[in-house]
Every structure is written in structure tokens, then in C-alpha cells.
Amino acid sequence: ARDMIAREGFDPVYGARPLKRFLQHELESRIGRSLIAGDVGERATLEVDAQDGDLVVEIRNVDPTDPGDAPAPDDGKPREPKSESSTAAT
């Protein structure tokens, strides 16, 4: 998908300027329609791939009844290891 996006979003005259327009047209519209339709659940992941010359968005919803299915929260902050005192029962 990256190669296709780079190829389709580049113009020899304008460089990468058309990239934003390409992403808006090809991805934001599809993802937005899926969000509005309710196809994207809480904590879902979206994977973009290229198939037969088209971008494909795959939605992977989390099963809310399966605690093992929940992805770890990723807020971009490094995780501190838990100390033994914070894990001990009080």
C-alpha cells in the first residue's frame, strides 16, 4: 500500500503536494463512510492494503466480551514497569 500511495500521490511537477488530496479521496472518504455506518467499533484497528491496483481498508473490530482480544492502549508514552509494592494486595 505504501508503494502505491507514494506512486499515486506524487507528481513530477508538484512533488508530493497531490498526496494529501489522494489520501483524502482514497482513504478518508472510505473510512469516514465506515465510521458513519457504524462498521468501526471501539478499539478497532484499520489496515490499509493494495489489491489489484486499489487501496483496500480492512476493519478489525475487537470482541468486547473477550478481554484477551483487547489491544493494549497506546498513548505514545513509555510504560513504567510495575513495582512489587504497587502489585501487592493490600
Helices and strands as residue ranges (DSSP letters): H 2-8, H 18-23, I 24-28, H 29-37, E 45-51, E 54-60, G 67-69, H 84-87
